[in-house]
Amino acid sequence: MIADDLRLFTGRETGLIFTPDTETRLQGCRVLRCGAPVLPEAQGRLCPPGIDPLLFACALYELCGVKEMERLQFADYGFDGVSRACTLEDLAGLVDKSCAAELLRG
């Protein structure tokens, strides 16, 4: 699930939430926090002033079919105390490893 404002959640959700929201804390689910996306130069020039780059990238992907947005790199992310620059593929691998390790513990 991708959410830009965790205040909309009740705290009863389970699973993984991907968000740029650094303020809100949730219980019962895992939160992957991301910094601003690094938009490709062409799309970066199109992003209107005052529009969040993540929301702009989501609109390009969902409404305009710009599949290139699937490969966005983020300025940084935080998940289980790890922080670094990454691509969505990196995130998927990290989440997969983390979930597999949790299943083995559970």
C-alpha positions in Angstrom: 0.0 0.0 0.0 1.3 3.5 -0.8 0.1 6.3 1.4 1.2 9.9 1.6 -0.5 10.7 4.9 -0.6 8.1 7.7 -3.1 10.0 9.7 -5.8 8.5 7.5 -5.1 5.0 9.0 -6.8 3.6 12.0 -3.9 1.6 13.3 -5.7 -1.7 12.7 -4.2 -2.2 9.3 -1.7 -5.0 8.7 0.9 -5.4 6.0 3.5 -3.0 4.6 2.9 0.7 4.0 5.2 2.7 1.7 5.1 6.4 2.6 7.0 9.6 2.6 5.3 10.5 5.9 7.9 10.7 8.6 5.7 12.1 11.4 3.0 9.5 12.1 3.6 6.3 13.9 1.5 3.2 13.4 1.2 0.0 15.3 0.6 -3.4 13.8 2.1 -2.8 10.3 5.5 -2.3 8.8 6.3 1.1 7.4 8.8 1.7 4.6 9.6 5.4 4.6 11.0 7.0 1.5 12.5 10.4 0.6 11.6 12.3 -2.5 11.7 10.4 -5.8 14.4 11.4 -8.2 12.4 12.2 -11.3 14.0 11.6 -14.7 15.0 15.0 -16.2 12.2 15.2 -18.8 9.5 14.5 -16.2 11.2 16.7 -13.6 10.9 19.7 -15.9 7.1 19.0 -16.3 6.4 18.8 -12.5 4.5 22.1 -11.6 5.9 24.2 -8.7 4.3 23.2 -5.4 3.3 19.7 -6.5 4.9 16.9 -4.6 7.2 14.9 -6.9 5.8 11.6 -5.5 2.2 12.5 -6.3 3.3 13.8 -9.7 5.1 10.5 -10.5 2.0 8.5 -9.3 -0.2 10.6 -11.6 2.1 10.1 -14.5 2.0 6.3 -13.9 -1.7 5.9 -13.1 -3.3 8.5 -15.3 -0.8 8.8 -18.2 0.6 5.3 -18.4 4.2 6.4 -18.0 5.6 3.0 -17.1 9.1 4.5 -16.6 7.9 5.6 -13.2 8.1 2.0 -12.1 11.9 2.4 -12.0 12.1 5.6 -10.0 15.0 6.0 -7.6 14.4 7.6 -4.3 16.7 10.0 -2.5 16.7 7.7 0.5 14.5 5.3 2.4 14.3 3.8 5.8 13.2 0.2 6.7 14.1 -1.7 9.8 16.9 0.8 10.6 18.5 0.6 7.1 18.8 3.8 5.1 20.3 4.3 1.7 19.5 5.3 -1.9 17.6 2.6 -3.8 15.4 1.6 -6.7 12.0 0.0 -6.4 13.7 -3.4 -7.3 16.0 -2.8 -4.3 13.1 -2.1 -2.1 11.2 -5.2 -3.3 14.2 -7.4 -2.5 14.7 -5.9 0.9 11.0 -6.3 1.8 11.0 -9.9 0.5 14.1 -10.8 2.6 12.5 -9.1 5.7 9.2 -10.8 5.3 10.8 -14.2 4.7 12.9 -13.8 7.8 9.8 -12.8 9.8 8.0 -15.9 8.6 10.8 -18.1 9.7 10.7 -16.5 13.2 6.9 -16.8 13.4 
